[in-house]
Amino acid sequence: MELRFLNRLPNDFIRRLVKGLLTYKAAIQKINNKNIFMNKYGLYGKFKTQKGKRDELISILLQASKLVSTAKGCHQYIIYKDAGDENSVFVSEIWDSKEDHDNSLKIEGCMELISKAMPLIDGKPEGTSLEVIGGKGLDF
C-alpha cells in the first residue's frame, strides 16, 4: 500500500490514526474476501464417452467453456481428462448461483454444442451440485 501521503499530514497523531484506519480497512477486506465464495453454486460432472470419442467431446466442451466464459456469474469452467480411463471426461464449474448456470444454457450456440455432444456420451452423465466453500485458486 502506497503511504507517502502520510508524511504530508499535519502531525504524528493524525498520521498514526490514518495509517491505523487504512490497516483496519485492509484487514476487513481480507476477512470479507475469505467469505466471497460462500453460497456459490458448483457443479462436478463425469462423462463416459463412446470408445474413441473423448477428444471430440473435449473439443466441444472447450468450445462451451468459451461461450460461458463471459456469462453472468461464471467463475470457472474447467475440463479434465481421466489419466486412467481413455473414455472419461470431467467438468467442474463455479457459478454465482444455479440460476446463472441455468441461464448460461440459453446462450446462443450452447444448445447446439449440447446436441453435438450427446451422441458422443455413453450412458447418462454423472454429476453432483455443490456448495463452494473456498480454497486456493478461488481468488477472483
Backbone hydrogen bonds in HBPLUS format (Angstrom, degrees):
<---DONOR---> <-ACCEPTOR-->    atom                        ^
c    i                          cat <-CA-CA->   ^        H-A-AA   ^      H-
h    n   atom  resd res      DA  || num        DHA   H-A  angle D-A-AA Bond
n    s   type  num  typ     dist DA aas  dist angle  dist       angle   num
A0006-LEU N   A0003-LEU O   3.01 MM   3  5.69 157.3  2.06 119.4 125.8     1
A0007-ASN N   A0004-ARG O   3.20 MM   3  5.98 147.8  2.30 120.4 125.7     2
A0008-ARG N   A0005-PHE O   2.98 MM   3  5.46 151.7  2.06 112.5 121.2     3
A0009-LEU N   A0006-LEU O   3.08 MM   3  5.44 163.3  2.11 112.1 117.4     4
A0015-ARG N   A0011-ASN O   3.08 MM   4  6.37 158.4  2.13 151.1 158.0     5
A0016-ARG N   A0012-ASP O   2.91 MM   4  6.16 163.5  1.94 156.2 159.4     6
A0017-LEU N   A0013-PHE O   2.93 MM   4  6.13 155.5  1.99 147.4 154.9     7
A0018-VAL N   A0014-ILE O   2.89 MM   4  6.06 169.2  1.90 155.5 157.3     8
A0019-LYS N   A0015-ARG O   2.96 MM   4  6.09 164.8  1.98 149.6 154.4     9
A0020-GLY N   A0016-ARG O   2.89 MM   4  5.99 155.2  1.96 143.1 150.2    10
A0021-LEU N   A0017-LEU O   2.96 MM   4  6.23 155.8  2.02 149.0 155.4    11
A0022-LEU N   A0018-VAL O   2.94 MM   4  6.18 158.5  1.98 153.1 158.8    12
A0023-THR N   A0019-LYS O   2.95 MM   4  6.17 156.2  2.01 147.8 154.3    13
A0024-TYR N   A0020-GLY O   2.88 MM   4  6.08 157.0  1.93 147.5 154.2    14
A0025-LYS N   A0021-LEU O   2.87 MM   4  6.09 159.5  1.91 148.5 153.8    15
A0026-ALA N   A0022-LEU O   3.00 MM   4  6.22 159.2  2.04 146.2 151.5    16
A0027-ALA N   A0023-THR O   2.96 MM   4  6.20 152.1  2.04 146.1 153.9    17
A0028-ILE N   A0024-TYR O   2.96 MM   4  6.24 158.2  2.01 153.1 158.5    18
A0029-GLN N   A0025-LYS O   2.98 MM   4  6.24 159.7  2.02 149.8 155.5    19
A0030-LYS N   A0026-ALA O   3.01 MM   4  6.21 152.7  2.09 143.4 150.7    20
A0031-ILE N   A0027-ALA O   2.99 MM   4  6.28 158.0  2.04 149.1 154.6    21
A0032-ASN N   A0028-ILE O   2.89 MM   4  6.13 165.3  1.91 154.4 158.4    22
A0033-ASN N   A0029-GLN O   2.87 MM   4  6.03 152.8  1.94 146.8 154.3    23
A0034-LYS N   A0030-LYS O   3.26 MM   4  6.52 138.6  2.44 141.3 150.4    24
A0034-LYS N   A0031-ILE O   3.21 MM   3  5.40 134.0  2.44  99.7 111.4    25
A0035-ASN N   A0032-ASN O   3.06 MM   3  5.44 141.6  2.21 106.9 117.3    26
A0036-ILE N   A0033-ASN O   3.24 MM   3  4.99 167.8  2.26 102.5 105.6    27
A0038-MET N   A0035-ASN O   3.16 MM   3  5.48 164.6  2.19 112.3 117.2    28
A0040-LYS N   A0037-PHE O   3.13 MM   3  5.41 148.3  2.23 136.0 130.0    29
A0132-VAL N   A0040-LYS O   3.22 MM  92  5.30 164.6  2.24 131.8 136.1    30
A0041-TYR N   A0095-TRP O   2.77 MM  54  4.99 152.0  1.85 146.4 152.0    31
A0095-TRP N   A0041-TYR O   2.70 MM  54  4.99 162.0  1.73 155.6 161.7    32
A0042-GLY N   A0130-LEU O   2.84 MM  88  4.59 161.8  1.87 146.6 141.8    33
A0130-LEU N   A0042-GLY O   2.67 MM  88  4.59 161.0  1.71 138.7 137.5    34
A0043-LEU N   A0093-GLU O   3.00 MM  50  5.06 155.1  2.06 135.6 139.6    35
A0093-GLU N   A0043-LEU O   2.90 MM  50  5.06 156.7  1.95 146.5 149.0    36
A0044-TYR N   A0128-THR O   3.05 MM  84  5.53 151.2  2.14 154.7 162.7    37
A0128-THR N   A0044-TYR O   2.94 MM  84  5.53 144.5  2.06 144.5 155.9    38
A0045-GLY N   A0091-VAL O   2.82 MM  46  5.19 165.8  1.84 155.3 160.3    39
A0091-VAL N   A0045-GLY O   2.94 MM  46  5.19 151.6  2.02 139.1 144.9    40
A0046-LYS N   A0126-GLU O   2.68 MM  80  5.04 163.0  1.71 145.4 148.6    41
A0126-GLU N   A0046-LYS O   2.92 MM  80  5.04 157.1  1.97 154.8 156.5    42
A0047-PHE N   A0089-VAL O   2.71 MM  42  5.14 168.0  1.72 162.3 165.6    43
A0089-VAL N   A0047-PHE O   2.89 MM  42  5.14 155.7  1.95 150.0 157.6    44
A0122-ASP N   A0048-LYS O   2.60 MM  74  5.38 163.5  1.63 145.6 151.3    45
A0049-THR N   A0087-ASN O   2.65 MM  38  5.06 169.8  1.66 154.7 158.5    46
A0050-GLN N   A0120-LEU O   2.69 MM  70  5.47 156.8  1.74 149.7 151.3    47
A0053-LYS N   A0050-GLN O   2.94 MM   3  5.45 153.8  2.01 150.0 146.0    48
A0057-LEU N   A0053-LYS O   3.03 MM   4  6.33 157.8  2.09 154.9 161.1    49
A0058-ILE N   A0054-ARG O   2.85 MM   4  6.14 161.6  1.89 157.2 162.9    50
A0059-SER N   A0055-ASP O   2.99 MM   4  6.16 154.3  2.05 142.1 148.5    51
A0060-ILE N   A0056-GLU O   3.17 MM   4  6.50 154.2  2.24 143.7 149.7    52
A0061-LEU N   A0057-LEU O   2.87 MM   4  6.17 161.1  1.90 156.3 162.0    53
A0062-LEU N   A0058-ILE O   2.84 MM   4  6.06 150.3  1.93 150.8 158.8    54
A0063-GLN N   A0059-SER O   3.12 MM   4  6.41 148.5  2.23 140.6 148.6    55
A0064-ALA N   A0060-ILE O   2.93 MM   4  6.28 153.1  2.01 146.1 154.1    56
A0065-SER N   A0061-LEU O   2.85 MM   4  6.14 148.9  1.94 144.0 152.5    57
A0066-LYS N   A0062-LEU O   3.20 MM   4  6.50 145.2  2.32 139.7 147.5    58
A0066-LYS N   A0063-GLN O   3.15 MM   3  5.23 123.5  2.49  95.5 109.3    59
A0067-LEU N   A0063-GLN O   3.09 MM   4  6.47 151.7  2.17 145.7 153.8    60
A0068-VAL N   A0064-ALA O   2.99 MM   4  6.30 160.7  2.03 158.6 162.2    61
A0069-SER N   A0065-SER O   3.00 MM   4  5.80 121.3  2.36 133.6 147.0    62
A0071-ALA N   A0068-VAL O   2.91 MM   3  4.84 158.7  1.96 106.3 113.3    63
A0074-CYS N   A0071-ALA O   3.21 MM   3  5.68 169.8  2.22 134.2 133.3    64
A0096-ASP N   A0073-GLY O   2.78 MM  23  4.66 134.0  1.99 122.0 136.3    65
A0075-HIS N   A0094-ILE O   2.83 MM  19  5.33 170.5  1.84 156.6 155.9    66
A0076-GLN N   A0094-ILE O   3.28 MM  18  4.92 151.3  2.37 137.2 134.5    67
A0094-ILE N   A0076-GLN O   2.94 MM  18  4.92 150.9  2.03 131.7 132.8    68
A0078-ILE N   A0092-SER O   2.84 MM  14  5.27 165.5  1.86 157.8 162.4    69
A0092-SER N   A0078-ILE O   2.89 MM  14  5.27 156.1  1.95 147.5 155.5    70
A0080-TYR N   A0090-PHE O   2.78 MM  10  4.97 161.7  1.81 149.4 149.7    71
A0090-PHE N   A0080-TYR O   2.89 MM  10  4.97 165.1  1.91 137.7 142.7    72
A0082-ASP N   A0088-SER O   3.25 MM   6  5.53 173.4  2.25 138.1 138.5    73
A0085-ASP N   A0082-ASP O   3.42 MM   3  5.31 158.6  2.47  98.9 104.8    74
A0088-SER N   A0085-ASP O   3.28 MM   3  5.68 161.1  2.31 124.7 121.6    75
A0101-HIS N   A0097-SER O   3.18 MM   4  6.56 158.2  2.23 144.7 150.3    76
A0102-ASP N   A0098-LYS O   2.81 MM   4  6.10 167.9  1.83 158.4 161.3    77
A0103-ASN N   A0099-GLU O   2.87 MM   4  6.06 155.6  1.92 149.1 155.9    78
A0104-SER N   A0100-ASP O   3.05 MM   4  6.24 135.6  2.25 139.6 150.8    79
A0104-SER N   A0101-HIS O   2.99 MM   3  5.14 129.8  2.25  99.1 113.2    80
A0105-LEU N   A0102-ASP O   3.21 MM   3  5.57 146.1  2.33 104.7 113.5    81
A0106-LYS N   A0103-ASN O   2.98 MM   3  5.42 159.0  2.02 111.7 118.6    82
A0107-ILE N   A0104-SER O   3.15 MM   3  5.41 166.5  2.17 109.8 113.6    83
A0110-CYS N   A0107-ILE O   2.95 MM   3  5.54 164.8  1.98 139.7 143.9    84
A0113-LEU N   A0109-GLY O   3.13 MM   4  6.38 151.6  2.21 145.2 151.9    85
A0114-ILE N   A0110-CYS O   3.03 MM   4  6.40 155.5  2.09 150.7 157.9    86
A0115-SER N   A0111-MET O   2.91 MM   4  6.14 156.2  1.97 144.9 151.2    87
A0116-LYS N   A0112-GLU O   3.01 MM   4  6.31 145.9  2.13 142.2 151.2    88
A0117-ALA N   A0113-LEU O   2.92 MM   4  6.14 147.2  2.03 145.3 154.6    89
A0118-MET N   A0114-ILE O   2.98 MM   4  6.10 157.6  2.03 157.7 161.3    90
A0120-LEU N   A0117-ALA O   2.88 MM   3  5.42 146.2  2.00 120.0 130.7    91
A0121-ILE N   A0118-MET O   3.14 MM   3  5.40 158.0  2.19 111.3 117.9    92
A0138-LEU N   A0135-GLY O   3.34 MM   3  6.04 143.7  2.48 139.7 139.4    93
